[in-house]
């Protein structure tokens, strides 16, 4: 029986989450300062096993053999493409939300078909497409894109603990941290801000609000976005 799809993404696919159990036990945390440039170069190397164009088809077909580390490498590879324009892409991400909120689901699919063709790792586009399919009662298609979204969320979660600016999780877009708090942790989003960590990297911070034992609690997660900030030096 398929899980109920809600606007706030209250449920992730249990089978998908189990997929990463092995990786959590054995994979090392990602170190942005040491690993990002090295991995980016590998994703751009033609015959490397981590080449972006080698990994992308596996992601697009929801290949269960694609590991969380490979998904992270794919995200890093995407951040090196000329089509990666995270601040410009916010306009499209927010347009898709507005279209879904206005029940213009066919238009959402039309916009997503064009947008995701050039921005296949854009989580905002992916989850809005999943929601539009759900509202059109195309549940198999909704589940397919929901799984892609969950894969990206789980990879962000794995990349680092996110509890300090120096151990920030890897993210691709300025709003990805909000999606992480809202649609992955199922928490209310509190204050958000940006900062530079002790390594000189641009980060976002997102406060999550939740109740524990009847009391209001909050935690702050950090997401490293230096690669996104670097794109502002080129024409968006």
Wavefront OBJ file of the C-alpha trace (Angstrom):
o trace
v 0.000 0.000 0.000
v 1.556 3.348 -1.007
v 2.314 5.899 1.694
v 0.150 8.997 1.897
v 1.823 11.882 0.118
v 1.398 15.115 2.059
v 2.405 18.672 1.190
v 4.932 18.715 4.003
v 6.453 15.387 2.954
v 5.599 13.753 6.290
v 6.760 10.309 5.216
v 9.866 9.038 3.486
v 9.970 5.704 1.712
v 11.004 3.125 4.349
v 12.635 0.794 1.828
v 14.705 3.689 0.507
v 15.919 4.612 3.973
v 17.001 1.022 4.579
v 19.067 1.295 1.415
v 21.526 3.538 3.229
v 21.985 1.469 6.398
v 25.142 -0.174 5.092
v 26.602 3.142 3.989
v 26.032 4.804 7.362
v 27.894 1.991 9.085
v 30.977 2.009 6.885
v 31.338 5.305 4.999
v 33.367 8.184 6.411
v 31.952 11.668 6.814
v 32.642 14.098 3.989
v 35.249 16.779 4.731
v 34.417 19.778 2.569
v 37.796 21.484 2.871
v 39.784 18.369 1.961
v 37.419 16.437 -0.280
v 35.329 18.819 -2.375
v 37.959 19.846 -4.946
v 39.335 16.303 -5.197
v 35.906 14.793 -5.830
v 34.924 17.552 -8.257
v 37.988 16.808 -10.367
v 37.147 13.101 -10.421
v 33.593 13.804 -11.560
v 35.055 15.748 -14.481
v 37.514 12.993 -15.463
v 36.199 10.951 -18.377
v 37.235 7.430 -17.368
v 36.839 7.842 -13.612
v 34.224 5.681 -11.882
v 32.872 8.871 -10.279
v 32.462 10.721 -13.568
v 29.299 12.823 -13.479
v 27.932 11.463 -16.751
v 28.523 7.914 -15.521
v 26.657 8.426 -12.249
v 23.783 10.565 -13.532
v 21.883 7.804 -15.415
v 21.889 5.686 -12.247
v 20.302 8.501 -10.285
v 17.742 9.249 -12.988
v 16.486 5.668 -13.005
v 16.599 5.284 -9.192
v 19.238 2.580 -9.365
v 19.305 0.905 -5.937
v 23.027 0.209 -6.399
v 23.881 3.915 -6.388
v 25.512 4.457 -2.991
v 25.140 7.488 -0.758
v 28.793 8.374 -1.430
v 28.247 8.178 -5.184
v 25.165 10.360 -4.815
v 27.240 12.939 -2.949
v 29.842 12.812 -5.724
v 27.070 13.301 -8.271
v 25.839 16.368 -6.396
v 29.381 17.751 -6.287
v 29.799 17.080 -9.994
v 26.571 18.942 -10.694
v 27.877 21.936 -8.728
v 30.710 22.223 -11.246
v 28.464 22.502 -14.309
v 27.722 25.767 -16.097
v 23.985 25.006 -15.693
v 24.384 25.084 -11.916
v 22.980 28.516 -11.054
v 21.503 28.095 -7.567
v 20.501 31.680 -6.886
v 18.875 32.165 -10.282
v 17.138 28.790 -9.938
v 15.353 29.986 -6.800
v 12.930 31.836 -9.077
v 11.878 28.617 -10.791
v 11.714 26.678 -7.519
v 9.367 29.252 -6.006
v 7.298 29.458 -9.194
v 6.710 25.704 -8.990
v 5.484 26.033 -5.402
v 3.081 28.785 -6.455
v 1.775 26.711 -9.375
v 1.169 23.698 -7.153
v -0.529 25.872 -4.543
v -2.793 27.142 -7.333
v -3.605 23.570 -8.430
v -1.959 24.110 -11.821
v -0.456 20.641 -11.790
v -0.165 20.135 -15.546
v 1.773 23.379 -15.796
v 4.083 22.202 -12.997
v 4.902 19.079 -14.997
v 5.517 21.137 -18.121
v 7.903 23.514 -16.336
v 9.655 20.639 -14.554
v 10.213 18.693 -17.763
v 12.227 21.605 -19.141
v 13.849 22.668 -15.879
v 14.967 19.238 -14.662
v 16.405 18.367 -18.068
v 19.157 20.898 -17.334
v 18.982 20.812 -13.526
v 18.477 17.109 -12.669
v 19.733 17.443 -9.082
v 17.496 20.377 -8.158
v 15.573 19.051 -5.187
v 12.946 21.779 -5.319
v 12.021 20.834 -8.865
v 12.016 17.133 -8.035
v 9.690 17.314 -5.031
v 7.275 19.742 -6.695
v 7.055 17.382 -9.670
v 6.342 14.500 -7.298
v 3.576 16.489 -5.634
v 1.975 17.437 -8.958
v 1.930 13.787 -10.022
v 0.344 12.861 -6.697
v -2.423 15.431 -7.083
v -3.102 14.092 -10.579
v -3.481 10.580 -9.094
v -0.386 9.361 -10.909
v 0.964 7.685 -7.798
v 3.666 5.553 -9.415
v 5.250 8.643 -10.964
v 4.866 10.541 -7.690
v 6.666 7.768 -5.802
v 9.458 7.711 -8.399
v 10.332 11.388 -7.939
v 9.686 11.224 -4.219
v 12.408 8.590 -4.038
v 14.848 10.820 -5.921
v 14.155 13.608 -3.449
v 14.611 11.277 -0.480
v 17.939 10.102 -1.896
v 19.252 13.665 -1.977
v 17.963 14.357 1.546
v 19.582 11.213 2.940
v 22.856 12.127 1.236
v 22.841 15.588 2.780
v 22.133 13.991 6.158
v 25.037 11.575 5.712
v 27.550 14.159 4.501
v 28.161 15.637 7.963
v 26.364 16.183 11.263
v 25.478 19.797 10.478
v 25.564 20.859 14.123
v 28.299 23.497 13.719
v 29.343 25.752 10.819
v 32.587 23.770 10.568
v 30.724 20.456 10.252
v 28.031 21.769 7.929
v 26.131 19.377 5.691
v 26.605 19.593 1.937
v 23.777 21.314 0.069
v 23.292 22.605 -3.455
v 20.796 25.448 -3.153
v 20.058 28.327 -0.754
v 16.650 26.863 0.183
v 17.797 23.248 0.500
v 18.308 23.572 4.238
v 14.698 24.694 4.683
v 13.510 21.679 2.698
v 15.724 19.484 4.843
v 14.140 20.778 8.060
v 10.567 20.861 6.764
v 10.284 17.853 4.476
v 12.920 15.533 5.955
v 12.883 16.250 9.687
v 9.179 17.207 9.566
v 9.901 20.196 11.799
v 8.780 23.802 11.720
v 11.369 26.163 10.286
v 12.450 28.944 12.633
v 15.112 31.578 12.017
v 17.380 31.311 8.990
v 20.597 33.153 8.221
v 23.911 32.965 6.393
v 27.444 33.154 7.724
v 31.092 32.482 6.970
v 32.594 29.608 8.965
v 36.111 29.396 10.398
v 37.374 27.883 7.138
v 36.144 30.875 5.171
v 33.236 28.996 3.604
v 29.791 30.460 3.016
v 27.092 28.562 4.940
v 23.399 28.798 5.674
v 21.819 28.082 9.039
v 18.295 26.823 9.655
v 16.600 26.642 13.038
v 14.202 23.738 13.458
v 11.388 23.959 16.011
v 9.803 20.889 17.559
v 8.142 19.684 20.732
v 9.685 17.157 23.079
v 7.887 15.923 26.183
v 5.385 18.739 25.723
v 8.023 21.462 25.651
v 9.069 23.617 22.708
v 12.611 22.806 21.598
v 14.887 24.084 18.868
v 18.082 23.050 17.124
v 20.158 24.696 14.425
v 21.533 22.919 11.368
v 24.255 24.323 9.110
v 24.740 23.745 5.381
v 27.891 24.558 3.416
v 27.245 26.505 0.210
v 30.637 27.929 -0.748
v 30.371 26.299 -4.188
v 27.040 28.105 -4.642
v 28.589 31.402 -3.560
v 31.370 30.873 -6.094
v 28.823 30.970 -8.915
v 28.056 34.617 -8.161
v 31.451 35.469 -9.647
v 30.134 34.348 -13.029
v 27.025 35.531 -14.823
v 23.954 33.792 -13.376
l 1 2 3 4 5 6 7 8 9 10 11 12 13 14 15 16 17 18 19 20 21 22 23 24 25 26 27 28 29 30 31 32 33 34 35 36 37 38 39 40 41 42 43 44 45 46 47 48 49 50 51 52 53 54 55 56 57 58 59 60 61 62 63 64 65 66 67 68 69 70 71 72 73 74 75 76 77 78 79 80 81 82 83 84 85 86 87 88 89 90 91 92 93 94 95 96 97 98 99 100 101 102 103 104 105 106 107 108 109 110 111 112 113 114 115 116 117 118 119 120 121 122 123 124 125 126 127 128 129 130 131 132 133 134 135 136 137 138 139 140 141 142 143 144 145 146 147 148 149 150 151 152 153 154 155 156 157 158 159 160 161 162 163 164 165 166 167 168 169 170 171 172 173 174 175 176 177 178 179 180 181 182 183 184 185 186 187 188 189 190 191 192 193 194 195 196 197 198 199 200 201 202 203 204 205 206 207 208 209 210 211 212 213 214 215 216 217 218 219 220 221 222 223 224 225 226 227 228 229 230 231 232 233 234 235 236
